[in-house]
Amino acid sequence: MIRSIVLIIVISALVACGSTPEKQNQTTTPVTAVNEVVDPYKDSQFYLKQASNTDRKSDQQSFLILATKSAIQEKKPLLFIESILSNIDVQDRHSVMLDIELAKALLYTGNTESAEIVVQRLQQGSISPRFAITMRVLDAQLQSIQENHLGVVKSLFQLQSLYENQISTSDQILVNNLIWKHILKVPYQTLTRFRTDFGTSSEAWIDLANIIGQYISDPVALPSQLDRWQRIYPNTVTLEELPLQVQQLLVVEPYKPTTIGLLLPLSGKLSKLAITIRDGFISAKPFDSLTTIHVLDTSLLTLEEIDAKITERGIDFIVGPLEKDTVSSFQQSKVISTIPRLNLNIPEIVPTQYDNTPDSYYYSLAPEDEIEQAIDLFLEREVKTPAVIFADNTLGKRLFERFNSAWFEATGKQAESIAFRNRSKLGEAVQQLLDVDASQARINEMKKLFGSRLETEARSRADIDAVYVIANSQQTRLIKPFFDVNISAFGKRLPIFASSRSYVVDESVQQKRDLNGMMFTEMPWLIKNTEPQLHDLYAKIGEQQTQSKKLFAFGYDAYNLIFALKQLKILPSQSLNGLTGMLSVKDNLTIKRQLSWSRYVQGKIIVQPEQNK
């Protein structure tokens, strides 16, 4: 341990090399009792030297805990703090104060398991009332890591109610950040039950959550509602103690364009798709809106001509273009690059966003979003060995590679997989994936030895615990029955999952029965039959085709996104409830879609409830 402590001191010295060294005394710092050196003005190096100069393990451990506390205050690198913690035995009992500091440091570095051990030890003993606030905050931090959204919010509301005006500024900032992190993930109906239970502070947070949920995409109402919120609760939560995101929301100016340029290839091979997107976009514009929309054909107009029209018509927000290569080439325009825009595709390389240029967002119906959603569900359900069956074409290979790389990143394992070239090879692919063909070969060998009257049954492999299908609707309808008949009587029925490519609108009851039990992701608009008036409108202007309805919804959501982009950029965990899914903004300004999970059940499609902790 002494050797490790010396190493830490060396690391500490290297970390400090960035600043001009001060002249130091050459005398060795004398070792003193732990209680005598608990001083907020001592730095981590001081405590590390104290630890290295004592032979008593209990004192060494105490000094190391104090060193981590100082290192966190000094904003030392995480690796440095972790190196100190690696020499502390979390099973050893310390004073309440030191155990609390140890738990804080472990939570700071993300070592949840060890922090839980220390907190549980503290909870078993008798704690002085002066540590009550700190213990409640520690418990809330643990619940936060476990994503117990409701538990965190309720605990901290109760804390503020019981200890009003007794919470230190630093603890209050931590409490506010924890509330903000979780309150938007608790249904508003649940929050209203707390309105009268925990005082004015909880009311302020509940009202703020309601404002965000209700007005996030309203560029006029949101600022006025936030201003009203500040006037109603001027002293409840001070501005300095608010989380940075809330401070940014209070001053953000949402996009309120007066003239929108919609750039689409209305001529040529993509014209039908572009017209459907245009119809959806224009349908989203309210009748009383004063915003003007100018539609520019990127197939007929050159970039120079588009630049001229944008300047001439005073366009202050751009939506489009649609093709990947056009998105990339239009980035070079000096006119377009000065105007905020929502690109309707994502280039292979998303340009870096600079503070001195208008924001450029990227929105598409990329199937990769569904791959990531499937991985999240498998991890949540503790799937150990998923198998992927995919069409042996460019799209199928691309999506499988995305699935496999994401699975490997999350688990360190490769996914089982099989590709099929055509419909006639589907049965063979399923049997090969499940090792049924190998089992049948062994049976044939046994029959040669013992005769054809031998009673046998082929067995499928038992380690696969989920199947993900990357195929179109026709292929999926053939794949699903093959899995049903090739699972041996000794094995459990495999749960089968698929993407929205497996679904088509206006399926017959029999077609739904063919996929009984299968779960898949799809746009809420197509599954939940939301926005009935919009469905009626679409029936008058569009074809009852799956792809067309998706593109109409894509255009519709693109319009509504404009007015929520800045707010969603500040709140990456918050979503806009769109036709194409729950829409949020990622760090690189791409739009992430969260689709609905649905299940085929006896000829019907049942939307699965959202998982709320």
Disulfide bonds with the S-S distance in Angstrom:
none
